Amino acid sequence: MPATEIKYEVVEQIAVLSENSKGWTKELNLISWNDKDPKYDIRDWSPDRKMRKGVTLTEEEARVLMKALETRGL
């Protein structure tokens, strides 16, 4: 059975959080997965835009994360 293709569109690149020696970047982006509403996404991307596993957050989850980081003084 063939693997299900996942469709995505990077709607907005918000920030590059870091870059390693091989050129992979950890990015915060707004991504639409399978033509659904965009979500906040943190993951590693290669220079040729291959991706690794990451974390996808709804707007509410992103707000909770931001508040938790602010509470810690970040």
Helices and strands as residue ranges (DSSP letters): E 8-19, E 25-33, E 39-45, E 51-57, H 59-71
